[in-house]
Amino acid sequence: MIKKLLTILVLGLSTTVIANPYTYKVTRVIDGDTVAFEAPFMPDPLKKELSIRVLGVDTPEKGHRAKCPAEDAKGQAATAFTKKKVADAKSIKIELKEHDKYGGRVLGDVIIDGERLSQLLIKNGFARPYFGEAKSSWCN
């Protein structure tokens, strides 16, 4: 029920909200390519927080999701990079693009001091471009 409501809400966001980045407070960094942010537009009784997965990138998994110790280490490094960028930011904007196929998240980008997190992750070696194709292993 809540998943359906969330899907309807996110897909029903006005084109103004989707087209423009907005200033929302990042509440936590989940991993290298996913952060949670305050979502005051969510209707009651839903939580006023959403997670956004950065569209167009794949970062390594960490913890129990990692397929090998090397992937876990790379995933921890990507998460630390994103945490530092968020902590040091003077300005953060959230750009919503679409609803994630897994539910409970949205896809988009996080703009930190005018730079896209997607591009920062790739440029600094913490992510690969990803657009739905089969993922390459981080264990090689």
OpenMM code with the backbone's topology and positions (N, CA, C; nanometers):
from openmm import Vec3, app, unit

residues = "MET ILE LYS LYS LEU LEU THR ILE LEU VAL LEU GLY LEU SER THR THR VAL ILE ALA ASN PRO TYR THR TYR LYS VAL THR ARG VAL ILE ASP GLY ASP THR VAL ALA PHE GLU ALA PRO PHE MET PRO ASP PRO LEU LYS LYS GLU LEU SER ILE ARG VAL LEU GLY VAL ASP THR PRO GLU LYS GLY HIS ARG ALA LYS CYS PRO ALA GLU ASP ALA LYS GLY GLN ALA ALA THR ALA PHE THR LYS LYS LYS VAL ALA ASP ALA LYS SER ILE LYS ILE GLU LEU LYS GLU HIS ASP LYS TYR GLY GLY ARG VAL LEU GLY ASP VAL ILE ILE ASP GLY GLU ARG LEU SER GLN LEU LEU ILE LYS ASN GLY PHE ALA ARG PRO TYR PHE GLY GLU ALA LYS SER SER TRP CYS ASN".split()
positions = [
    Vec3(0.0827, -0.1190, 0.0000),
    Vec3(0.0000, 0.0000, 0.0000),
    Vec3(0.0870, 0.1252, 0.0000),
    Vec3(0.1822, 0.1310, 0.0936),
    Vec3(0.2672, 0.2500, 0.1011),
    Vec3(0.3532, 0.2604, -0.0242),
    Vec3(0.4022, 0.1465, -0.0765),
    Vec3(0.4824, 0.1487, -0.1987),
    Vec3(0.4020, 0.2068, -0.3150),
    Vec3(0.2748, 0.1664, -0.3272),
    Vec3(0.1896, 0.2190, -0.4345),
    Vec3(0.1685, 0.3689, -0.4184),
    Vec3(0.1426, 0.4120, -0.2947),
    Vec3(0.1221, 0.5537, -0.2679),
    Vec3(0.2470, 0.6336, -0.3007),
    Vec3(0.3633, 0.5812, -0.2621),
    Vec3(0.4893, 0.6476, -0.2907),
    Vec3(0.5122, 0.6572, -0.4408),
    Vec3(0.4840, 0.5493, -0.5126),
    Vec3(0.5003, 0.5487, -0.6579),
    Vec3(0.4125, 0.6552, -0.7215),
    Vec3(0.2871, 0.6597, -0.6814),
    Vec3(0.1943, 0.7594, -0.7362),
    Vec3(0.2422, 0.8994, -0.7043),
    Vec3(0.2874, 0.9204, -0.5812),
    Vec3(0.3332, 1.0532, -0.5408),
    Vec3(0.4548, 1.0966, -0.6208),
    Vec3(0.5567, 1.0121, -0.6278),
    Vec3(0.6801, 1.0497, -0.6960),
    Vec3(0.6564, 1.0686, -0.8454),
    Vec3(0.5815, 0.9782, -0.9073),
    Vec3(0.5542, 0.9920, -1.0499),
    Vec3(0.4625, 1.1099, -1.0778),
    Vec3(0.3855, 1.1478, -0.9787),
    Vec3(0.2936, 1.2589, -0.9961),
    Vec3(0.3529, 1.3943, -0.9625),
    Vec3(0.4794, 1.3987, -0.9262),
    Vec3(0.5420, 1.5273, -0.8972),
    Vec3(0.5300, 1.6175, -1.0191),
    Vec3(0.5075, 1.7428, -0.9954),
    Vec3(0.4924, 1.8338, -1.1082),
    Vec3(0.6216, 1.8403, -1.1886),
    Vec3(0.6123, 1.8773, -1.3136),
    Vec3(0.7315, 1.8873, -1.3977),
    Vec3(0.8267, 1.9927, -1.3438),
    Vec3(0.7754, 2.0900, -1.2724),
    Vec3(0.8633, 2.1905, -1.2129),
    Vec3(0.9552, 2.1265, -1.1104),
    Vec3(0.9009, 2.0395, -1.0254),
    Vec3(0.9826, 1.9739, -0.9235),
    Vec3(1.0859, 1.8841, -0.9900),
    Vec3(1.0445, 1.8077, -1.0909),
    Vec3(1.1361, 1.7143, -1.1549),
    Vec3(1.2400, 1.7881, -1.2381),
    Vec3(1.2031, 1.8960, -1.3013),
    Vec3(1.2931, 1.9661, -1.3908),
    Vec3(1.3988, 2.0473, -1.3176),
    Vec3(1.3703, 2.0880, -1.1974),
    Vec3(1.4602, 2.1789, -1.1275),
    Vec3(1.5187, 2.1166, -1.0021),
    Vec3(1.6475, 2.1384, -0.9782),
    Vec3(1.7018, 2.0922, -0.8504),
    Vec3(1.6517, 2.1822, -0.7362),
    Vec3(1.6269, 2.1192, -0.6232),
    Vec3(1.5799, 2.1916, -0.5059),
    Vec3(1.6746, 2.1694, -0.3898),
    Vec3(1.6740, 2.2624, -0.2986),
    Vec3(1.7573, 2.2542, -0.1802),
    Vec3(1.6824, 2.1747, -0.0738),
    Vec3(1.7275, 2.0535, -0.0503),
    Vec3(1.6756, 1.9692, 0.0570),
    Vec3(1.7947, 1.9275, 0.1408),
    Vec3(1.7738, 1.9149, 0.2692),
    Vec3(1.8818, 1.8749, 0.3587),
    Vec3(1.9082, 1.7251, 0.3442),
    Vec3(2.0353, 1.6890, 0.3232),
    Vec3(2.0755, 1.5491, 0.3228),
    Vec3(2.0798, 1.5045, 0.4686),
    Vec3(2.0057, 1.3995, 0.4993),
    Vec3(1.9977, 1.3520, 0.6378),
    Vec3(2.1012, 1.2444, 0.6688),
    Vec3(2.1412, 1.1687, 0.5640),
    Vec3(2.2442, 1.0662, 0.5844),
    Vec3(2.2916, 1.0144, 0.4499),
    Vec3(2.4123, 0.9626, 0.4521),
    Vec3(2.4693, 0.8972, 0.3341),
    Vec3(2.4549, 0.7475, 0.3561),
    Vec3(2.3886, 0.6814, 0.2646),
    Vec3(2.3644, 0.5376, 0.2772),
    Vec3(2.4809, 0.4592, 0.2194),
    Vec3(2.5247, 0.4980, 0.1010),
    Vec3(2.6450, 0.4415, 0.0405),
    Vec3(2.6962, 0.5411, -0.0623),
    Vec3(2.7911, 0.4997, -0.1429),
    Vec3(2.8544, 0.5946, -0.2341),
    Vec3(2.7599, 0.6636, -0.3296),
    Vec3(2.6556, 0.5914, -0.3742),
    Vec3(2.5654, 0.6494, -0.4732),
    Vec3(2.4213, 0.6640, -0.4243),
    Vec3(2.4002, 0.6599, -0.2934),
    Vec3(2.2655, 0.6753, -0.2382),
    Vec3(2.2706, 0.7597, -0.1110),
    Vec3(2.1877, 0.8631, -0.1081),
    Vec3(2.1759, 0.9462, 0.0118),
    Vec3(2.0279, 0.9624, 0.0460),
    Vec3(2.0003, 0.9906, 0.1705),
    Vec3(1.8643, 1.0208, 0.2144),
    Vec3(1.8545, 1.1720, 0.2325),
    Vec3(1.7372, 1.2255, 0.2029),
    Vec3(1.7170, 1.3696, 0.2169),
    Vec3(1.5785, 1.3986, 0.2732),
    Vec3(1.5659, 1.5168, 0.3359),
    Vec3(1.4362, 1.5593, 0.3878),
    Vec3(1.3427, 1.5790, 0.2699),
    Vec3(1.2212, 1.5266, 0.2825),
    Vec3(1.1216, 1.5377, 0.1763),
    Vec3(0.9924, 1.5949, 0.2351),
    Vec3(0.9904, 1.7260, 0.2607),
    Vec3(0.8739, 1.7860, 0.3261),
    Vec3(0.7458, 1.7772, 0.2429),
    Vec3(0.7573, 1.7462, 0.1158),
    Vec3(0.6416, 1.7370, 0.0280),
    Vec3(0.5662, 1.6045, 0.0414),
    Vec3(0.6236, 1.5075, 0.1163),
    Vec3(0.5573, 1.3784, 0.1339),
    Vec3(0.4321, 1.3972, 0.2195),
    Vec3(0.3206, 1.3387, 0.1774),
    Vec3(0.1970, 1.3553, 0.2545),
    Vec3(0.1974, 1.2697, 0.3807),
    Vec3(0.1247, 1.3137, 0.4807),
    Vec3(0.1058, 1.2335, 0.6011),
    Vec3(0.0265, 1.1096, 0.5632),
    Vec3(0.0518, 0.9978, 0.6201),
    Vec3(0.1383, 0.9673, 0.7332),
    Vec3(0.2777, 0.9221, 0.6916),
    Vec3(0.3169, 0.9428, 0.5666),
    Vec3(0.4473, 0.8969, 0.5192),
    Vec3(0.5603, 0.9764, 0.5827),
    Vec3(0.6712, 0.9089, 0.6000),
    Vec3(0.7925, 0.9700, 0.6540),
    Vec3(0.8363, 1.0827, 0.5617),
    Vec3(0.8840, 1.1888, 0.6173),
    Vec3(0.9269, 1.3062, 0.5410),
    Vec3(1.0733, 1.2931, 0.4985),
    Vec3(1.1097, 1.1744, 0.4525),
    Vec3(1.2450, 1.1467, 0.4067),
    Vec3(1.2374, 1.0489, 0.2895),
    Vec3(1.3211, 1.0721, 0.1904),
    Vec3(1.3343, 0.9816, 0.0767),
    Vec3(1.4823, 0.9534, 0.0538),
    Vec3(1.5087, 0.8416, -0.0099),
    Vec3(1.6445, 0.8108, -0.0532),
    Vec3(1.6530, 0.8366, -0.2022),
    Vec3(1.7645, 0.8916, -0.2441),
    Vec3(1.7881, 0.9145, -0.3862),
    Vec3(1.9113, 0.8359, -0.4276),
    Vec3(1.8955, 0.7580, -0.5325),
    Vec3(2.0080, 0.6856, -0.5904),
    Vec3(2.0556, 0.7672, -0.7085),
    Vec3(2.1845, 0.7890, -0.7136),
    Vec3(2.2424, 0.8710, -0.8194),
    Vec3(2.2308, 0.7959, -0.9522),
    Vec3(2.1618, 0.8579, -1.0444),
    Vec3(2.1358, 0.7997, -1.1757),
    Vec3(2.2610, 0.8054, -1.2623),
    Vec3(2.2867, 0.6963, -1.3335),
    Vec3(2.3969, 0.6955, -1.4294),
    Vec3(2.5300, 0.6477, -1.3763),
    Vec3(2.5310, 0.5971, -1.2511),
    Vec3(2.6565, 0.5464, -1.1949),
    Vec3(2.6329, 0.4160, -1.1195),
    Vec3(2.7398, 0.3400, -1.1063),
    Vec3(2.7412, 0.2203, -1.0236),
    Vec3(2.8630, 0.2290, -0.9333),
    Vec3(2.8398, 0.2269, -0.8026),
    Vec3(2.9503, 0.2214, -0.7075),
    Vec3(2.9555, 0.0799, -0.6500),
    Vec3(3.0702, 0.0386, -0.5987),
    Vec3(3.0817, -0.0949, -0.5398),
    Vec3(2.9912, -0.1097, -0.4175),
    Vec3(2.9470, -0.2320, -0.3936),
    Vec3(2.8686, -0.2617, -0.2738),
    Vec3(2.9630, -0.2729, -0.1550),
    Vec3(2.9056, -0.2598, -0.0369),
    Vec3(2.9847, -0.2736, 0.0851),
    Vec3(2.9152, -0.3701, 0.1798),
    Vec3(2.9884, -0.4135, 0.2813),
    Vec3(2.9307, -0.5022, 0.3812),
    Vec3(2.8861, -0.6347, 0.3220),
    Vec3(2.7715, -0.6839, 0.3683),
    Vec3(2.7226, -0.8156, 0.3253),
    Vec3(2.6829, -0.8197, 0.1779),
    Vec3(2.6611, -0.7058, 0.1155),
    Vec3(2.6247, -0.7025, -0.0272),
    Vec3(2.7460, -0.7156, -0.1191),
    Vec3(2.8644, -0.6890, -0.0664),
    Vec3(2.9863, -0.7005, -0.1464),
    Vec3(3.0133, -0.8463, -0.1792),
    Vec3(3.0621, -0.8707, -0.2993),
    Vec3(3.0879, -1.0079, -0.3441),
    Vec3(3.2291, -1.0559, -0.3108),
    Vec3(3.3136, -0.9649, -0.2615),
    Vec3(3.4499, -1.0010, -0.2226),
    Vec3(3.5049, -0.8906, -0.1332),
    Vec3(3.6121, -0.9171, -0.0606),
    Vec3(3.6710, -0.8139, 0.0260),
    Vec3(3.7159, -0.6892, -0.0509),
    Vec3(3.7653, -0.7077, -0.1730),
    Vec3(3.8092, -0.5913, -0.2517),
    Vec3(3.6913, -0.4997, -0.2835),
    Vec3(3.5757, -0.5585, -0.3177),
    Vec3(3.4574, -0.4763, -0.3457),
    Vec3(3.4123, -0.4035, -0.2206),
    Vec3(3.4143, -0.4724, -0.1066),
    Vec3(3.3762, -0.4094, 0.0194),
    Vec3(3.4653, -0.2885, 0.0481),
    Vec3(3.5958, -0.3051, 0.0305),
    Vec3(3.6892, -0.1942, 0.0559),
    Vec3(3.6611, -0.0767, -0.0380),
    Vec3(3.6359, -0.1077, -0.1654),
    Vec3(3.6049, -0.0015, -0.2625),
    Vec3(3.4708, 0.0645, -0.2295),
    Vec3(3.3740, -0.0142, -0.1847),
    Vec3(3.2444, 0.0408, -0.1456),
    Vec3(3.2553, 0.1307, -0.0240),
    Vec3(3.3372, 0.0898, 0.0732),
    Vec3(3.3606, 0.1732, 0.1920),
    Vec3(3.4265, 0.3053, 0.1522),
    Vec3(3.5216, 0.2989, 0.0578),
    Vec3(3.5904, 0.4203, 0.0117),
    Vec3(3.4937, 0.5133, -0.0613),
    Vec3(3.4051, 0.4572, -0.1439),
    Vec3(3.3066, 0.5399, -0.2153),
    Vec3(3.2116, 0.6070, -0.1169),
    Vec3(3.1699, 0.5338, -0.0153),
    Vec3(3.0818, 0.5910, 0.0868),
    Vec3(3.1529, 0.7031, 0.1623),
    Vec3(3.2777, 0.6815, 0.1994),
    Vec3(3.3547, 0.7841, 0.2705),
    Vec3(3.3705, 0.9091, 0.1841),
    Vec3(3.3938, 0.8902, 0.0550),
    Vec3(3.4062, 1.0034, -0.0376),
    Vec3(3.2769, 1.0853, -0.0389),
    Vec3(3.1637, 1.0168, -0.0528),
    Vec3(3.0350, 1.0880, -0.0568),
    Vec3(3.0069, 1.1563, 0.0764),
    Vec3(3.0352, 1.0896, 0.1875),
    Vec3(3.0149, 1.1510, 0.3196),
    Vec3(3.0971, 1.2790, 0.3343),
    Vec3(3.2223, 1.2745, 0.2901),
    Vec3(3.3081, 1.3928, 0.3016),
    Vec3(3.2568, 1.5065, 0.2137),
    Vec3(3.2177, 1.4736, 0.0918),
    Vec3(3.1642, 1.5767, 0.0014),
    Vec3(3.0406, 1.6428, 0.0612),
    Vec3(2.9504, 1.5611, 0.1169),
    Vec3(2.8286, 1.6143, 0.1776),
    Vec3(2.8623, 1.6975, 0.3011),
    Vec3(2.9503, 1.6478, 0.3862),
    Vec3(2.9867, 1.7189, 0.5092),
    Vec3(3.0547, 1.8523, 0.4809),
    Vec3(3.1368, 1.8576, 0.3767),
    Vec3(3.2118, 1.9792, 0.3443),
    Vec3(3.1347, 2.0770, 0.2556),
    Vec3(3.0177, 2.0374, 0.2087),
    Vec3(2.9433, 2.1178, 0.1112),
    Vec3(2.8923, 2.2488, 0.1701),
    Vec3(2.8983, 2.3508, 0.0879),
    Vec3(2.8361, 2.4784, 0.1212),
    Vec3(2.6932, 2.4820, 0.0689),
    Vec3(2.6691, 2.4077, -0.0398),
    Vec3(2.5375, 2.4049, -0.1030),
    Vec3(2.5093, 2.2647, -0.1573),
    Vec3(2.3902, 2.2140, -0.1270),
    Vec3(2.3487, 2.0840, -0.1802),
    Vec3(2.2098, 2.0987, -0.2396),
    Vec3(2.1951, 2.0511, -0.3600),
    Vec3(2.0643, 2.0496, -0.4258),
    Vec3(2.0346, 1.9068, -0.4693),
    Vec3(1.9085, 1.8739, -0.4655),
    Vec3(1.8617, 1.7418, -0.5061),
    Vec3(1.7853, 1.7571, -0.6364),
    Vec3(1.8226, 1.6778, -0.7350),
    Vec3(1.7546, 1.6800, -0.8646),
    Vec3(1.6814, 1.5470, -0.8821),
    Vec3(1.5502, 1.5511, -0.8812),
    Vec3(1.4676, 1.4318, -0.8948),
    Vec3(1.4401, 1.4053, -1.0418),
    Vec3(1.4599, 1.2807, -1.0821),
    Vec3(1.4359, 1.2437, -1.2218),
    Vec3(1.3188, 1.1476, -1.2367),
    Vec3(1.3213, 1.0347, -1.1636),
    Vec3(1.2170, 0.9333, -1.1775),
    Vec3(1.2150, 0.8434, -1.0561),
    Vec3(1.1141, 0.7581, -1.0487),
    Vec3(1.1019, 0.6631, -0.9390),
    Vec3(1.1894, 0.5424, -0.9671),
    Vec3(1.2562, 0.4901, -0.8669),
    Vec3(1.3415, 0.3722, -0.8799),
    Vec3(1.2560, 0.2464, -0.8923),
    Vec3(1.2994, 0.1520, -0.9732),
    Vec3(1.2243, 0.0282, -0.9947),
    Vec3(1.2119, -0.0560, -0.8682),
    Vec3(1.2973, -0.0339, -0.7699),
    Vec3(1.2925, -0.1127, -0.6471),
    Vec3(1.1959, -0.0554, -0.5445),
    Vec3(1.1439, 0.0619, -0.5667),
    Vec3(1.0488, 0.1225, -0.4737),
    Vec3(1.1167, 0.1837, -0.3536),
    Vec3(1.0570, 0.2863, -0.3010),
    Vec3(1.1107, 0.3501, -0.1820),
    Vec3(1.2239, 0.4473, -0.2075),
    Vec3(1.2711, 0.4534, -0.3310),
    Vec3(1.3777, 0.5475, -0.3656),
    Vec3(1.3373, 0.6231, -0.4915),
    Vec3(1.4050, 0.7331, -0.5121),
    Vec3(1.3928, 0.8051, -0.6373),
    Vec3(1.5293, 0.8051, -0.7041),
    Vec3(1.5305, 0.8301, -0.8310),
    Vec3(1.6552, 0.8423, -0.9069),
    Vec3(1.6759, 0.9882, -0.9418),
    Vec3(1.7996, 1.0283, -0.9467),
    Vec3(1.8314, 1.1658, -0.9811),
    Vec3(1.9779, 1.1922, -0.9563),
    Vec3(2.0073, 1.3117, -0.9106),
    Vec3(2.1460, 1.3456, -0.8812),
    Vec3(2.1500, 1.4394, -0.7624),
    Vec3(2.2648, 1.4442, -0.7000),
    Vec3(2.2904, 1.5341, -0.5886),
    Vec3(2.3932, 1.6337, -0.6401),
    Vec3(2.3597, 1.7601, -0.6324),
    Vec3(2.4485, 1.8639, -0.6825),
    Vec3(2.5139, 1.9305, -0.5621),
    Vec3(2.6443, 1.9116, -0.5526),
    Vec3(2.7215, 1.9587, -0.4378),
    Vec3(2.8101, 2.0736, -0.4830),
    Vec3(2.7846, 2.1912, -0.4284),
    Vec3(2.8613, 2.3113, -0.4649),
    Vec3(2.8719, 2.3251, -0.6168),
    Vec3(2.7617, 2.2996, -0.6850),
    Vec3(2.7555, 2.3177, -0.8297),
    Vec3(2.8064, 2.2015, -0.9124),
    Vec3(2.8552, 2.0948, -0.8481),
    Vec3(2.9067, 1.9783, -0.9213),
    Vec3(2.8170, 1.8579, -0.8949),
    Vec3(2.7923, 1.7812, -0.9985),
    Vec3(2.7084, 1.6621, -0.9869),
    Vec3(2.7856, 1.5495, -0.9187),
    Vec3(2.7208, 1.4880, -0.8184),
    Vec3(2.7839, 1.3760, -0.7487),
    Vec3(2.8159, 1.2642, -0.8472),
    Vec3(2.7304, 1.2399, -0.9445),
    Vec3(2.7563, 1.1351, -1.0443),
    Vec3(2.8907, 1.1579, -1.1125),
    Vec3(2.9173, 1.2787, -1.1537),
    Vec3(3.0428, 1.3095, -1.2224),
    Vec3(3.1610, 1.3062, -1.1269),
    Vec3(3.1418, 1.3524, -1.0039),
    Vec3(3.2497, 1.3495, -0.9048),
    Vec3(3.2913, 1.2061, -0.8727),
    Vec3(3.1939, 1.1165, -0.8578),
    Vec3(3.2243, 0.9770, -0.8281),
    Vec3(3.3036, 0.9126, -0.9412),
    Vec3(3.2625, 0.9363, -1.0643),
    Vec3(3.3331, 0.8785, -1.1792),
    Vec3(3.4725, 0.9395, -1.1930),
    Vec3(3.4784, 1.0713, -1.1864),
    Vec3(3.6061, 1.1421, -1.2039),
    Vec3(3.7105, 1.0992, -1.1010),
    Vec3(3.6658, 1.0664, -0.9804),
    Vec3(3.7582, 1.0294, -0.8733),
    Vec3(3.7751, 0.8784, -0.8571),
    Vec3(3.7204, 0.8008, -0.9507),
    Vec3(3.7427, 0.6572, -0.9533),
    Vec3(3.6582, 0.5753, -0.8571),
    Vec3(3.5502, 0.6344, -0.8022),
    Vec3(3.4652, 0.5627, -0.7071),
    Vec3(3.3417, 0.5008, -0.7717),
    Vec3(3.3218, 0.5266, -0.8999),
    Vec3(3.2042, 0.4746, -0.9702),
    Vec3(3.2361, 0.4550, -1.1170),
    Vec3(3.1485, 0.3783, -1.1808),
    Vec3(3.1533, 0.3588, -1.3258),
    Vec3(3.0214, 0.4101, -1.3831),
    Vec3(3.0236, 0.4549, -1.5072),
    Vec3(2.8957, 0.4892, -1.5705),
    Vec3(2.8076, 0.3635, -1.5756),
    Vec3(2.6782, 0.3821, -1.5516),
    Vec3(2.5868, 0.2685, -1.5512),
    Vec3(2.4487, 0.3130, -1.5972),
    Vec3(2.3954, 0.2435, -1.6978),
    Vec3(2.2640, 0.2776, -1.7509),
    Vec3(2.1773, 0.1543, -1.7717),
    Vec3(2.1858, 0.0578, -1.6803),
    Vec3(2.0980, -0.0567, -1.6816),
    Vec3(2.1535, -0.1827, -1.7456),
    Vec3(2.2693, -0.1746, -1.8071),
    Vec3(2.3302, -0.2941, -1.8677),
    Vec3(2.3829, -0.3861, -1.7571),
    Vec3(2.4311, -0.5026, -1.7957),
    Vec3(2.4890, -0.5948, -1.6972),
    Vec3(2.6077, -0.5272, -1.6298),
    Vec3(2.6118, -0.5372, -1.4989),
    Vec3(2.7198, -0.4724, -1.4220),
    Vec3(2.8459, -0.5562, -1.4272),
    Vec3(2.9586, -0.4887, -1.4350),
    Vec3(3.0889, -0.5543, -1.4279),
    Vec3(3.1245, -0.5756, -1.2807),
    Vec3(3.1990, -0.6813, -1.2550),
    Vec3(3.2391, -0.7126, -1.1197),
    Vec3(3.3423, -0.6109, -1.0687),
    Vec3(3.3312, -0.5779, -0.9424),
    Vec3(3.4302, -0.4946, -0.8752),
    Vec3(3.5390, -0.5819, -0.8115),
    Vec3(3.5276, -0.7115, -0.8252),
    Vec3(3.6215, -0.8038, -0.7615),
    Vec3(3.7435, -0.8363, -0.8475),
    Vec3(3.7472, -0.7916, -0.9693),
    Vec3(3.8598, -0.8232, -1.0585),
    Vec3(3.9786, -0.7339, -1.0306),
] * unit.nanometer
topology = app.Topology()
chain = topology.addChain("A")
for resn in residues:
    res = topology.addResidue(resn, chain)
    for name in ("N", "CA", "C"):
        topology.addAtom(name, app.Element.getBySymbol(name[0]), res)
